[in-house]
Amino acid sequence: MENGSQKMSAEQARQFDAISVANYAAAKAAFAACGCEPYANVFTFKRWKAQGYYVRRGEHGVRLPIVKTRAIDDKETGEEKTIRIMGSSHVFCRHQVEQQS
């Protein structure tokens, strides 16, 4: 994925290491009217951009919760700990984007 100066390719933007059942259900419900399918034609801004699309001005994404993990060194014990950081992400369907020219 995105590491420092490396950019995500269009192929990487369509592949997922893990799928969240809860986020799938939330996105499916949010885009039920247009019939867009999460992980097929519902992506984040960065993933759309990597595929050569941009989100149209004025479009609003659906906010989904995300959990990031990070390894840190415990200063007292010297052991490495894994912490969870809560955040959010916004996804957009294919009807909210246009191909870059």
Summary of the structure (lengths in Angstrom):
residues: 101
radius of gyration: 16.4
end to end distance: 24.0
largest distance: 54.6
contacts: 211
relative contact order: 0.21
helix: 23%
strand: 37%
